[in-house]
Amino acid sequence: MELLKKRILEDGKCFPGGILKVDSFINHQIDPVLMKSIAVEFVKRFSGNRFNKVMTIEASGIAPAIMVGYLMELPVVFAKKKQPKTMENMISTTIHSFTKDREYQVCISKDFLTQEDRILFIDDFLANGNAANGMIDLIDQAGAELVGMGFIIEKAFQKGGDLLRSRYVHVESLAIIDSLDGCKIQIRE
């Protein structure tokens, strides 16, 4: 997706340790026009699949997931990083955050993730695959079916994409970063 790649090169910032900061247009301040284009691309790439719900994890995946859900007229559900006092009938799993270097207990109500659901998971980043694997665990616990996983940005130099693909997960990444060595952003053509 050329528009996204251009924006990453122009406005993305690299930090030591393989961190790419895109907070000025994706995951803190959001460019809604770009987000709509991202959603249109996800809808196109997953058009051959049949699913009935879009899923993500808070917080950065919510914007692209909502846009995909809106375009496809499907409900969107997100896993929460803190259990609300009012949540009943929940399932949970533990996820390690690469960016924040800490563990999260994430949860979702089984009222909104059921064995009838065929899930398209959407998120902002795929790095080591920790969040993605946690979501797969929640989907499995609910007896739902994962149809595919879409990521705005994949860091190919980390193992998440290879791990998911080795498990035969249909993965679509709109921009693939091959390297951030020397804090230079190298995007796959």
Phi, psi and omega per residue, in radians:
M1 nan 1.787 -2.978
E2 -1.081 -0.701 3.138
L3 -1.038 -0.763 3.119
L4 -1.153 -0.798 3.134
K5 -1.037 -0.754 3.125
K6 -1.064 -0.749 -3.113
R7 -1.156 -0.689 3.098
I8 -1.070 -0.789 -3.129
L9 -1.175 -0.616 -3.116
E10 -1.389 -0.747 -2.971
D11 -2.026 -0.179 3.111
G12 -1.278 2.618 3.115
K13 -2.196 2.416 -3.123
C14 -1.835 2.451 3.089
F15 -2.229 2.653 3.117
P16 -0.950 2.601 3.127
G17 1.593 0.253 3.084
G18 1.364 0.515 -3.127
I19 -1.767 2.220 3.068
L20 -1.974 2.120 -3.095
K21 -1.781 2.095 3.135
V22 -2.209 0.605 -3.025
D23 -1.297 -0.199 -3.141
S24 -1.457 -0.155 -3.120
F25 -2.545 -0.193 -3.123
I26 -2.124 -0.887 -2.935
N27 -2.201 0.374 2.918
H28 -2.485 -1.166 2.884
Q29 -1.628 2.337 -3.048
I30 -2.005 2.286 3.036
D31 -1.548 1.831 -3.044
P32 -1.165 -0.500 3.114
V33 -1.210 -0.783 3.063
L34 -1.094 -0.734 -3.119
M35 -1.095 -0.643 3.080
K36 -1.128 -0.744 3.115
S37 -1.084 -0.690 3.084
I38 -1.065 -0.801 -3.135
A39 -1.124 -0.730 3.102
V40 -1.026 -0.728 3.131
E41 -1.148 -0.736 3.076
F42 -1.071 -0.774 3.131
V43 -1.026 -0.747 3.122
K44 -1.103 -0.810 -3.068
R45 -1.208 -0.474 -3.141
F46 -1.840 0.260 -3.057
S47 -1.102 -0.438 3.132
G48 -1.441 -0.030 -3.109
N49 -1.812 2.640 3.101
R50 -1.879 2.053 3.072
F51 -2.491 2.812 -3.081
N52 -2.154 0.016 -3.130
K53 -2.693 2.519 3.048
V54 -1.820 2.398 -3.101
M55 -2.247 2.590 3.049
T56 -2.654 -3.020 3.083
I57 -2.207 2.492 -3.138
E58 -1.231 2.629 0.033
A59 -1.928 -0.518 -2.952
S60 -1.221 -0.321 3.111
G61 -1.457 -0.210 -3.028
I62 -1.126 -0.810 -3.095
A63 -1.026 -0.923 -3.136
P64 -1.169 -0.605 3.133
A65 -1.131 -0.740 3.116
I66 -1.071 -0.751 -3.133
M67 -1.119 -0.732 3.096
V68 -1.114 -0.811 3.119
G69 -1.038 -0.726 3.128
Y70 -1.075 -0.863 -3.106
L71 -1.121 -0.593 -3.104
M72 -1.667 -0.043 -3.118
E73 0.974 0.851 3.132
L74 -2.151 2.639 3.058
P75 -1.191 2.652 3.111
V76 -2.119 2.287 3.099
V77 -2.165 2.494 3.102
F78 -2.250 2.511 3.050
A79 -1.294 2.428 -3.101
K80 -1.757 2.535 3.138
K81 -1.535 -0.143 3.037
K82 -2.378 2.363 -3.132
Q83 -1.335 2.100 3.060
P84 -1.206 2.603 3.119
K85 -1.091 -0.441 -3.083
T86 -1.556 -0.074 -3.082
M87 -1.361 2.197 3.078
E88 -2.076 2.865 3.019
N89 0.979 0.826 -3.034
M90 -1.779 2.766 2.946
I91 -2.121 2.704 -3.092
S92 -2.564 2.862 3.075
T93 -2.671 2.906 3.140
T94 -1.885 2.362 -3.125
I95 -2.253 2.417 3.047
H96 -1.670 2.185 3.093
S97 -1.498 2.128 3.096
F98 -1.144 -0.798 -3.051
T99 -1.178 -0.745 -3.083
K100 -1.687 -0.108 3.125
D101 0.863 0.954 3.066
R102 -2.667 2.873 3.135
E103 -1.598 2.483 3.043
Y104 -2.165 2.402 2.926
Q105 -1.619 2.000 3.139
V106 -1.894 2.609 -3.077
C107 -2.471 2.822 3.095
I108 -2.651 2.555 3.128
S109 -1.362 2.347 3.073
K110 -1.199 -0.154 3.035
D111 -1.214 -0.432 -3.067
F112 -1.982 0.032 3.070
L113 -2.456 1.782 -2.993
T114 -2.150 3.021 -3.139
Q115 -1.196 -0.223 3.073
E116 -1.451 -0.178 -3.022
D117 -1.482 2.384 2.975
R118 -1.972 2.019 -2.858
I119 -1.810 2.345 2.864
L120 -1.883 2.052 3.127
F121 -1.655 2.325 3.141
I122 -2.231 2.364 3.097
D123 -2.604 2.949 -3.113
D124 -1.377 -0.774 -3.060
F125 -2.215 2.569 2.900
L126 -2.135 1.978 3.122
A127 -2.025 -1.658 3.109
N128 -1.495 -0.149 3.089
G129 1.516 0.209 -3.088
N130 -1.106 -0.843 3.128
A131 -1.131 -0.750 3.139
A132 -1.053 -0.792 3.126
N133 -1.158 -0.609 3.051
G134 -1.108 -0.695 3.119
M135 -1.187 -0.658 3.063
I136 -1.062 -0.701 3.096
D137 -1.064 -0.793 3.120
L138 -1.100 -0.752 3.124
I139 -1.058 -0.777 3.115
D140 -1.113 -0.765 3.129
Q141 -1.037 -0.623 -3.113
A142 -1.400 -0.213 -3.075
G143 1.358 0.254 3.101
A144 -1.424 3.104 -3.141
E145 -2.134 2.255 3.056
L146 -1.451 2.171 3.137
V147 -1.689 -0.651 -3.126
G148 -3.023 2.903 3.141
M149 -2.328 2.204 3.124
G150 -2.029 2.355 -3.119
F151 -2.233 2.388 3.094
I152 -1.135 -0.843 -3.093
I153 -2.283 2.293 3.042
E154 -2.010 2.300 3.027
K155 -1.624 1.716 -3.055
A156 -1.156 -0.379 -3.138
F157 -1.367 -0.094 3.004
Q158 -1.871 2.876 -2.867
K159 -1.525 -0.080 -3.013
G160 -1.019 -0.846 -3.121
G161 -1.085 -0.808 3.125
D162 -1.083 -0.704 -3.137
L163 -1.101 -0.830 3.134
L164 -1.118 -0.764 -3.131
R165 -1.148 -0.570 3.093
S166 -1.180 -0.346 3.072
R167 -1.643 0.190 3.110
Y168 1.108 0.578 3.034
V169 -1.470 2.347 3.065
H170 -1.316 1.851 -3.104
V171 -1.928 2.304 3.023
E172 -2.208 2.130 3.102
S173 -2.078 2.262 -3.039
L174 -1.396 -0.482 3.045
A175 -2.445 2.221 -3.125
I176 -1.949 2.102 3.134
I177 -1.613 2.032 3.140
D178 -1.425 -0.524 -3.098
S179 -2.800 2.585 2.959
L180 -2.170 0.331 -3.141
D181 -0.984 2.365 -3.139
G182 1.112 0.378 -3.106
C183 0.966 0.652 3.015
K184 -1.969 2.162 -3.096
I185 -1.409 2.031 3.101
Q186 -1.993 1.930 -3.095
I187 -1.747 2.368 3.106
R188 -1.168 2.404 3.094
E189 -1.426 nan nan
